C-alpha cells in the first residue's frame, strides 16, 4: 500500500491528477507500477484504493471526471464515498484505458514503468 501511496502522491504533487482520474484508477487497480528497481504496486482492490484516497485526502470533486456528482455519493464516510465512486466508474471503457495509457506515457518521463493491463 505504501508504494501505491507514493504513486498517488507523486501524481498529485506533479499536477498530473487533473483530468486523469479515470486513468489513475485504471492504473492503481489493474497495473504493475515500477520505479527504478522496485515494484510499487501489482494492482489494488477497490477497498484498499478507497481507503488510501481517503487517507491522503484526494480531492473529492474530481469524481465529476467520472461522470458523477459529489452530492450523489455518501457524504460522511470518505472511504465509502470513494468505494462507491470507483464502483460506479466505467473503468473498462476505451476512454478510461486511453487515459491510463496517456498518463503512463507522461509518467515514463519521471522514471515510472506502468504495465497497463497487468496486475489484479
N, C-alpha and C positions, 0 to 999 in steps of 0.2 A: 504494500500500500504506500510505503514511503517513496518508492520510485515513481508511482503514478502521481503522488502529491507533487513531487519535484517537477514532473512534466507539466501538470496543470498550472502550477505557479509560474513556471518559465513562460508558458504561452500567455498567461495574463500579464506578466511583467514586460514582455516584449510587444505588448499591444496587438497580439495576433488573435485574440479571442473574439473581437468584434466581427460579426457576420460569419463566424466559423463554428458556432455551437454544434450544428449537426455533424460536421467533420470531427470536432473534438470528441463528441460522444462515440462516433463510429470508431475512432482510433482508440479511445480509452477502453471500450468494451471488446473490440474484436481484433486488435492488432498487437503484434510484438513491438515494443518500443525499446530501442537500444541507444546508448550514448557512450561513445568511446568504446571501452572493452567490457561494458557491463549491460545487463538487461535490466531495464527499469520496470517493465511490466510485460506479462504474457497475455494480458487481457483481464478484464474485471467483470464482475457481475453487477447488475443494476443496483443492488442493495449497497454494496461496498462503494460504488461510484457516487450514489446519492448521499451517503454519509460523508464522504470526502468533500463533495461540493458544499455540504452544509458546514463542515469544519473550516474550510478555507474561505467561507463566506462569498461564494461565487455570486455575481450579480444576477439576482432572480429575474430581472426584467429582460434578460436575454432569451427567455422562453418564447418571446414573440418571434424569434428566428425559427422556431419550430412550429409556428402557426398556432400558438397557444396564447392565452391571456392569463396574466398573473391572478386576476380575480376568480378565475375558474379552477384554481388549484388550492390545495389545503393551505390555509393562511397561517397557522400557528406552528405546525410541526415541519421544520425545514427539510428534514430527511424525507418525510413523506411527500412534501412538495416536489422535491427533485425526483423521487422514485416514480411518482405519478406522471410527472412531466416526461421522464425517459420512456415510461411505458406507452405513453400516447404518441411519442415521436415516431415518425416513419423512417427509421434508421436503415431500412433495407432499400430505400428508394435510390434511383440512379443519381438524383441530385445530392443526396447525403454522401454517397460514395465518391462522387466527383469532388465534393467539398473536402472530403478526407484526403483524397489524392493530392489536391491542390495545396492543402495545409501541410501534408507530409513533404511535398517538394520545397515549400518555404522553410520548413524546419530542418531540412537537409543542410541548408546553409549554416545552421548553428550546430551541426555535428550530430543531429538525431538521425537514426535509421529506423524508419517505420515501415513495417511489412503489412501493407493493407491487405486484409483478408486472412491474416494469421491470428492466432490466439483463440480465446473462448468464443 
